[in-house]
Amino acid sequence: MTSSPDRFALVTGTSAGIGAALATALLARAWRVVGVARRPAAIDHAQYTHVAVDLADVTDAIAAIERVVAPLVADRRWRRIGLVNNAAAGGLLGPLERIEPDTLAALYAVNVVAPVQLMGLVVERSQPEAILRIVNLSSGSAVHPFPGLAAYSSSKAALRMAGMILGAELESPLRRGTPRPGAAIVSYEPGIVETAMQVNARSISPDEFPWVGIFHEFQSQDRLVAPERPAADIVALLEADGLPRFSERRLGS
């Protein structure tokens, strides 16, 4: 295990699931961690700070994160900085024509708007010589059309493309500002993780979501994985050297 005081990570969604497992793993490896979530995190560690915000309220959330996180991101002691956009809103499962615009906007705020803002924050505020790793949690549904998942899938597809574009911008000779040779973005598919989102999906009636059976099949076919497995992958990505500017990874790859 590496022990070093020069690594900082911002992780969203640390109150449960992959985010909680990831924050715990990073702290065990001597990272300084700031977690962001609506609910409290059951993490008691001197190197952990929790920012309790609702990412659906993007303006207030980013303002709070700016106050707490921006000075930390800019600290010259960090040789390596990680951002993990893990928090995501699910729900809105069902036929596309039943999606309400207000709830769709709230989902996009959490799944797209806030992550894009956070990517911009760490690129802009971190020291250019620091190694920067951005990991955006993606999904197989970002690239494959699953019926009934229009809201969630399209938001994940949007975040995937935003990461690709950031990579292209950092590579572009037309980009102004200080070069960032140590920055890399990864779109990571964690597999089918047993989280509250999965439990909620299995509880929906076929009248609301005719394709609910696929979530029951995930469980009956033993395809669900514990959050600690993708968390271990993400730790490895944050600590990796020599990554391409943009890449896509999947659980275990």
SEBANU-192502 format. One record per residue (C-alpha): residue in three letters; x, y, z. Coordinates in steps of 0.5 Angstrom, whole numbers, plus 500, padded with zeros to 3 digits. Layout:
code|u|v|w
ALA|X|Y|Z
...
//
This chain:
code|u|v|w
MET|500|500|500
THR|503|507|498
SER|503|512|504
SER|503|519|501
PRO|500|526|503
ASP|500|529|496
ARG|494|526|493
PHE|487|529|493
ALA|480|526|491
LEU|473|529|490
VAL|468|523|490
THR|460|525|489
GLY|455|520|492
THR|459|518|498
SER|453|516|502
ALA|452|509|499
GLY|454|504|494
ILE|460|505|490
GLY|462|512|492
ALA|462|510|500
ALA|466|504|498
LEU|471|508|494
ALA|472|513|499
THR|473|508|504
ALA|478|505|499
LEU|482|511|498
LEU|482|513|505
ALA|486|507|506
ARG|491|508|501
ALA|492|515|504
TRP|488|520|500
ARG|485|526|502
VAL|478|525|500
VAL|472|530|500
GLY|465|527|499
VAL|459|530|496
ALA|452|527|497
ARG|445|529|499
ARG|445|525|505
PRO|451|524|511
ALA|456|519|509
ALA|458|514|515
ILE|465|515|514
ASP|469|517|520
HIS|476|519|518
ALA|481|525|519
GLN|482|525|512
TYR|475|526|510
THR|471|532|509
HIS|463|531|507
VAL|459|536|503
ALA|452|535|504
VAL|449|538|498
ASP|443|536|493
LEU|446|536|486
ALA|439|537|483
ASP|440|544|485
VAL|446|545|481
THR|447|553|483
ASP|447|552|490
ALA|451|545|490
ILE|456|548|485
ALA|457|554|490
ALA|458|550|496
ILE|463|546|493
GLU|467|552|490
ARG|467|554|497
VAL|470|548|500
VAL|473|544|494
ALA|476|550|490
PRO|481|552|495
LEU|483|545|496
VAL|484|543|489
ALA|488|549|488
ASP|493|547|493
ARG|500|546|490
ARG|502|540|495
TRP|498|535|491
ARG|502|531|486
ARG|495|527|484
ILE|488|529|483
GLY|482|525|482
LEU|475|527|481
VAL|470|521|481
ASN|463|523|478
ASN|459|517|481
ALA|453|520|484
ALA|447|519|479
ALA|439|520|479
GLY|435|514|477
GLY|428|513|477
LEU|424|515|471
LEU|423|508|468
GLY|418|507|463
PRO|416|509|456
LEU|419|515|454
GLU|412|519|453
ARG|411|519|460
ILE|417|523|462
GLU|415|529|465
PRO|420|535|463
ASP|421|538|471
THR|423|531|473
LEU|427|530|467
ALA|431|536|468
ALA|432|534|475
LEU|435|528|473
TYR|440|531|468
ALA|442|536|473
VAL|445|531|477
ASN|447|526|472
VAL|450|531|467
VAL|450|538|469
ALA|453|538|476
PRO|459|533|473
VAL|460|537|467
GLN|461|543|472
LEU|466|539|476
MET|470|537|471
GLY|471|544|469
LEU|473|546|476
VAL|478|541|477
VAL|481|543|470
GLU|481|550|471
ARG|483|550|479
SER|488|545|479
GLN|496|546|478
PRO|498|544|471
GLU|503|540|473
ALA|499|535|478
ILE|497|529|475
LEU|489|529|474
ARG|485|523|473
ILE|477|524|472
VAL|473|518|472
ASN|466|519|470
LEU|461|513|472
SER|458|510|466
SER|453|505|464
GLY|452|500|458
SER|445|503|457
ALA|449|509|455
VAL|451|506|448
HIS|446|500|448
PRO|438|502|447
PHE|434|499|453
PRO|427|500|453
GLY|424|504|458
LEU|431|507|460
ALA|430|514|456
ALA|432|519|461
TYR|437|515|465
SER|441|512|459
SER|441|519|455
SER|444|522|461
LYS|449|517|461
ALA|451|518|454
ALA|451|525|455
LEU|456|525|460
ARG|460|520|456
MET|460|525|450
ALA|462|531|455
GLY|468|527|457
MET|470|525|450
ILE|470|532|448
LEU|474|535|454
GLY|479|530|452
ALA|479|533|445
GLU|479|540|448
LEU|485|538|452
GLU|489|535|446
SER|487|541|441
PRO|493|545|439
LEU|488|551|439
ARG|486|550|446
ARG|489|557|450
GLY|492|556|457
THR|497|552|460
PRO|498|545|457
ARG|495|539|462
PRO|500|533|459
GLY|498|529|466
ALA|490|530|465
ALA|486|524|463
ILE|479|522|463
VAL|476|515|463
SER|469|513|462
TYR|468|507|466
GLU|462|502|466
PRO|462|499|473
GLY|457|493|471
ILE|451|491|474
VAL|452|494|482
GLU|447|492|487
THR|445|499|489
ALA|438|502|492
MET|437|504|484
GLN|437|496|483
VAL|432|495|489
ASN|428|501|487
ALA|427|498|479
ARG|425|491|481
SER|420|494|486
ILE|416|498|480
SER|410|494|477
PRO|410|492|470
ASP|404|497|469
GLU|409|503|470
PHE|415|499|467
PRO|413|493|462
TRP|421|492|462
VAL|422|491|469
GLY|423|483|468
ILE|430|485|466
PHE|432|487|473
HIS|429|481|476
GLU|433|477|471
PHE|440|481|473
GLN|438|478|480
SER|436|471|479
GLN|442|470|474
ASP|447|472|479
ARG|449|478|475
LEU|449|483|481
VAL|456|485|483
ALA|458|488|490
PRO|460|496|490
GLU|467|494|492
ARG|469|491|486
PRO|468|497|481
ALA|471|501|487
ALA|477|497|487
ASP|478|498|479
ILE|477|506|480
VAL|482|506|485
ALA|487|503|480
LEU|485|508|475
LEU|486|514|479
GLU|493|511|481
ALA|495|509|474
ASP|500|513|470
GLY|500|513|462
LEU|493|513|461
PRO|491|516|454
ARG|487|523|454
PHE|480|519|454
SER|479|512|455
GLU|473|507|456
ARG|474|502|461
ARG|469|496|464
LEU|469|492|470
GLY|475|488|471
SER|478|491|464
//
